[in-house]
């Protein structure tokens, strides 16, 4: 009997345990399907079922990784069927990510935000979308101008990797300050500020994830934000997901050289032994194979180690320039009156008016081109570029063909154009140097000579060669004959103009 009662007791316990286990399993399945917890649960049980936040707020310089199924879905897709294309884009990113991260860090932004460019364009400087968004960071024209990117027939700075990166950093910083979270800022970068603000106002929601889940944003934007976070998650641990990516392998392959405007890339290529097509690829912002006419100087990107060769060529040989169709009329004065900002003025509009870049004008006044000037503010204007007067060139006749090659000696001019073939000009070439015609320069005060101490063995020819001037220019001011040598210790007058 005792043995029988123990067996009965064990059977009862097993039955109770089995029933409890089934009940627990049923409850878990019900909750996993999304059913709300029943009302009889204790507060402790309810707290355990409360989902954790999708995105934990952090400071502006951090990019927290959201815990959301859509991010994981894109991680799997990038590392699965899109593995090959994603790896190709990572290899391209090596050439740009570190310099861009320095730009973002200087502005107090998360470095990982540079991978917005991976989702936007795959780090392709000349990418163009169906909506005419251009460049690595995919700026439309109006937003590019708003953040200081110059666009004209000669240059489109939306394609300049670093200038566009600075504009993108300024824009993303503005969007974060506007919406208070990186997920909303990224949504606004894709869909526009008005679309996101309108969705927030209409729905009453406060997060991107709520807007996306309830259909208040376009499908492209609902995918775009998880894509960015998925790319960042992979890049933070690329080997784990089967990718190779090490931006530490980046070494600069190019350097910049400041050269005059209107210089043809074909001429540059011949001097440094680089194909013009390669120079065009290294300077994707150039719309034509020539540095922008009217620029006193332009930072041209050339292969590393070729900068000195180019500078030497500019000093020694004349260079081919692009003929333009307008002549800048020289100012009568070196001084330019300041400009008082009017309501509605922007850096881009003022830059067009005064023939300079928006960034140059803003920098001259110690301001950020992403922030418009205030009405009533007085601005300094660059000298030599302020005269709006221009004369249209008529390039008719056999000696004045449009597009003909002009050779301008180094140090002369960044803008050389044929004057209109009238009785007064007779088709002569007018050279503009720093905003003044050559005739205007001749009326200026004489140049003060430099003083060159004479060393043992110096001759007029060696001194002239050192300063890249004719031998006669070295001898005549110092009253030396062709065969006469200067006395060591004397000081020679050198006129370089």
Residue pairs with C-beta under 8 A, 6 or more apart in sequence:
31 37
31 49
37 45
37 46
37 49
41 49
52 67
53 67
54 66
54 67
54 68
54 207
54 209
55 64
55 66
55 67
55 68
55 181
55 183
55 207
55 208
55 209
56 64
57 64
57 181
58 64
60 108
60 109
60 173
60 176
61 108
61 109
61 110
62 110
63 110
63 112
63 113
63 182
63 232
64 182
65 71
65 229
65 232
65 233
66 183
66 209
66 229
68 209
68 226
68 229
70 212
70 222
70 223
70 226
71 226
71 229
71 230
71 233
72 230
73 226
73 230
74 223
74 226
74 227
74 229
74 230
74 231
75 230
75 233
75 234
75 241
77 230
78 86
78 230
78 231
78 234
78 241
79 86
79 234
79 241
79 242
79 243
83 242
83 243
85 122
86 231
86 234
86 243
87 243
87 244
88 122
89 118
89 122
89 123
90 118
90 235
90 238
90 243
90 244
90 245
91 245
92 122
92 123
92 124
93 115
93 117
93 118
93 123
93 245
93 247
94 245
94 246
94 247
94 249
94 250
95 123
95 250
95 253
96 114
96 117
96 123
96 136
96 161
96 165
97 114
97 115
97 123
97 247
97 250
98 247
98 250
99 161
99 162
99 165
100 114
100 117
100 161
100 162
100 165
101 111
101 114
103 162
103 165
103 166
103 169
104 110
104 111
104 113
104 114
104 165
104 169
105 111
107 169
107 170
107 173
108 173
109 169
109 172
109 173
109 176
110 182
112 232
112 235
112 236
113 169
113 172
113 182
114 165
115 228
115 231
115 232
115 235
116 137
116 168
116 172
116 186
116 189
116 228
117 123
117 136
117 137
117 165
117 168
118 231
119 224
119 227
119 228
119 231
120 127
120 136
120 137
120 138
121 127
121 135
121 136
121 137
121 138
123 136
124 136
125 135
125 136
125 159
125 160
125 161
125 284
126 134
126 135
126 159
126 284
127 134
127 135
127 136
127 138
128 134
129 138
131 140
132 140
132 141
133 139
133 140
134 140
134 141
134 144
134 156
134 158
134 159
135 156
135 158
135 159
135 160
135 164
135 284
136 159
136 161
136 164
136 165
137 158
137 164
137 165
137 167
137 168
139 147
139 149
139 158
139 164
139 167
139 168
141 151
141 158
143 171
144 151
144 157
144 158
144 164
144 167
145 151
145 346
145 348
145 358
146 346
146 348
146 370
147 167
147 170
147 171
147 369
147 370
148 167
148 170
148 347
148 348
148 358
148 359
148 362
148 369
148 370
149 156
149 157
149 158
149 160
149 163
149 164
149 167
149 358
150 156
150 157
150 348
150 351
150 357
150 358
150 359
151 157
151 158
152 287
152 292
152 352
153 287
153 288
154 286
154 287
154 288
154 290
154 292
154 293
155 285
155 286
155 287
155 292
156 285
156 287
157 163
157 164
157 167
157 285
158 164
158 167
158 285
159 284
159 285
160 284
160 285
161 284
163 285
163 359
167 370
170 368
170 370
171 189
171 370
172 185
172 186
172 189
174 370
175 184
175 185
175 186
175 188
175 189
175 193
176 182
176 185
178 185
178 188
178 193
178 197
179 185
179 188
179 196
179 197
181 207
181 208
183 207
183 208
183 209
183 225
183 229
184 196
184 200
184 207
184 208
186 208
186 224
186 225
186 228
187 196
187 208
187 211
187 217
187 221
187 224
187 225
188 195
188 196
188 197
190 220
190 221
190 224
190 225
191 217
191 218
191 220
191 221
191 224
195 217
195 218
195 221
196 211
196 217
199 205
199 211
199 216
199 217
200 206
200 211
202 216
203 210
203 211
203 214
203 216
205 211
205 214
205 216
208 217
208 225
211 217
212 221
212 222
212 225
234 241
234 243
235 245
238 244
238 245
252 304
253 303
253 304
254 282
254 301
254 302
254 303
254 304
255 301
255 302
255 303
255 304
255 305
255 306
255 307
256 299
256 300
256 301
256 302
256 307
257 299
257 300
257 302
257 307
257 310
257 311
258 297
258 298
258 299
258 300
259 268
259 291
259 297
259 298
259 300
259 310
259 314
260 291
260 295
260 296
260 297
260 298
260 314
260 319
260 321
260 413
260 414
261 291
261 292
261 293
261 294
261 295
261 296
261 297
261 298
261 414
261 415
262 290
262 291
262 292
262 293
262 294
262 295
262 321
262 322
262 324
262 414
262 415
262 416
263 290
263 291
263 319
263 320
263 321
263 322
263 414
264 276
264 289
264 290
264 319
264 320
264 321
264 322
264 405
265 276
265 279
265 280
265 283
265 286
265 289
265 290
265 291
266 276
266 289
266 320
267 319
267 320
268 274
268 276
268 279
268 300
268 302
268 310
268 319
269 275
269 276
269 278
269 279
271 309
271 310
271 313
271 317
272 302
272 303
272 306
272 309
272 310
272 313
273 306
273 309
274 302
274 303
274 306
276 289
278 303
279 289
279 300
279 301
279 302
280 286
280 289
282 301
282 302
282 303
283 300
283 301
286 292
288 322
290 321
290 322
291 298
291 300
292 298
293 321
293 322
293 324
293 414
293 415
294 324
294 328
294 355
294 385
294 414
294 415
295 414
296 384
296 414
296 434
297 414
300 310
302 310
313 319
314 410
315 410
315 411
315 468
316 410
316 468
317 410
318 407
318 408
318 409
318 410
319 407
319 408
319 410
320 405
320 406
320 407
321 405
321 406
321 407
321 408
321 414
321 415
321 416
323 395
323 402
323 403
323 404
323 405
323 406
323 416
323 417
323 418
324 393
324 415
324 417
325 392
325 393
325 395
325 402
325 417
326 390
326 391
326 392
326 393
326 417
327 390
327 391
327 393
327 417
327 419
327 420
327 430
327 432
328 355
328 387
328 390
328 415
328 432
328 435
329 387
329 389
329 390
329 391
330 387
330 432
330 435
330 436
330 437
330 440
331 383
331 384
331 386
331 387
331 435
331 436
334 383
335 383
336 380
336 381
336 382
336 383
336 386
337 381
338 378
338 379
338 380
338 381
339 350
339 354
339 378
339 379
339 381
340 376
340 377
340 378
340 379
341 373
341 374
341 375
341 376
341 377
341 378
341 379
342 375
343 375
344 375
345 372
345 373
345 375
346 358
346 372
346 373
347 358
347 359
347 361
347 362
347 369
347 372
347 373
348 358
350 358
350 361
350 373
350 379
351 357
351 358
351 360
351 361
353 388
354 361
354 381
354 382
354 385
354 386
354 388
355 385
355 386
356 382
356 385
358 369
359 369
360 382
361 369
361 379
361 381
361 382
362 368
362 369
363 369
364 379
364 380
364 381
364 382
365 373
365 379
365 380
367 373
373 379
383 434
383 435
384 434
384 435
384 436
385 435
387 435
391 419
391 420
392 420
393 400
393 417
393 418
393 419
393 420
394 400
394 420
394 421
395 401
395 402
395 418
396 421
397 421
397 427
399 421
399 427
400 418
400 421
400 427
404 418
406 416
406 418
406 429
408 416
408 431
412 431
412 433
413 431
413 432
413 433
415 432
416 429
416 430
416 431
416 432
417 429
417 430
417 432
418 427
418 428
418 429
418 430
419 425
419 427
419 428
419 429
419 430
421 427
430 437
430 438
431 437
431 438
433 441
447 495
447 496
447 497
449 477
449 493
449 494
449 495
450 493
450 494
450 495
450 496
451 491
451 492
451 493
451 494
452 463
452 467
452 491
452 492
452 493
452 494
453 489
453 490
453 491
453 492
454 463
454 486
454 487
454 488
454 489
454 490
454 491
454 492
455 488
456 488
458 485
458 486
458 488
459 485
459 486
460 471
460 474
460 475
460 478
460 480
460 482
460 484
460 485
460 486
461 471
461 474
463 474
463 486
463 492
463 494
464 470
464 471
464 473
464 474
467 474
467 494
467 496
468 496
469 494
469 495
469 496
473 495
474 492
474 494
475 481
475 482
475 484
477 493
477 494
477 495
478 486
478 492
478 493
480 486
486 492
